[in-house]
Amino acid sequence: MNQTATHLFLCFESLSQKSTFKQITIDLTDNEAKKLEEYCDKIGKSESDVIRKLIQELPET
């Protein structure tokens, strides 16, 4: 297996009243991918939902 696992995630982006989606590709180590997958299975959420929630919780800059 490759040293990195590539996962595609959709990032929700809101522009005024219109909704658009931006696709983001990230490289994860096998351990990172496994950790994310196990966490998502445990809480019953998708990888996209978990990552989207983490992004939403980032502090404003």
C-alpha positions in Angstrom: 0.0 0.0 0.0 1.2 3.6 -0.7 2.7 5.6 2.1 -0.1 8.1 1.8 -3.8 7.7 1.3 -5.7 10.2 -0.8 -9.2 11.1 0.1 -11.5 13.5 -1.6 -13.6 15.8 0.6 -16.3 18.3 -0.3 -16.0 21.6 1.4 -19.3 23.6 1.6 -18.9 27.2 0.7 -21.7 29.7 1.1 -21.9 32.7 -1.2 -24.9 35.0 -0.4 -28.0 33.0 -1.2 -26.3 30.7 -3.6 -24.5 27.5 -2.4 -21.5 26.2 -4.2 -19.2 23.3 -3.5 -15.5 23.1 -3.7 -13.7 19.8 -4.0 -10.5 19.4 -2.1 -8.0 16.6 -2.3 -5.7 15.9 0.7 -3.0 13.4 1.3 -3.1 11.5 4.5 -0.7 9.0 5.9 -2.1 5.5 6.4 -2.4 6.2 10.2 -4.2 9.5 9.6 -6.7 7.9 7.2 -7.3 5.0 9.6 -7.8 7.4 12.6 -10.3 9.5 10.6 -12.2 6.4 9.3 -12.4 4.9 12.8 -13.6 8.1 14.3 -16.3 8.6 11.6 -17.5 5.0 12.1 -17.6 5.5 15.9 -19.7 8.7 15.7 -21.7 7.7 12.6 -20.7 10.7 10.5 -19.1 10.9 7.1 -15.5 12.0 6.6 -16.7 15.1 4.8 -19.1 16.0 7.7 -16.3 15.7 10.3 -13.8 17.8 8.3 -16.5 20.3 7.4 -17.3 20.7 11.1 -13.6 21.2 12.0 -13.3 23.9 9.4 -16.4 25.7 10.7 -14.9 25.7 14.2 -11.7 27.4 13.0 -11.3 30.9 14.6 -12.0 33.9 12.5 -8.8 35.6 11.2 
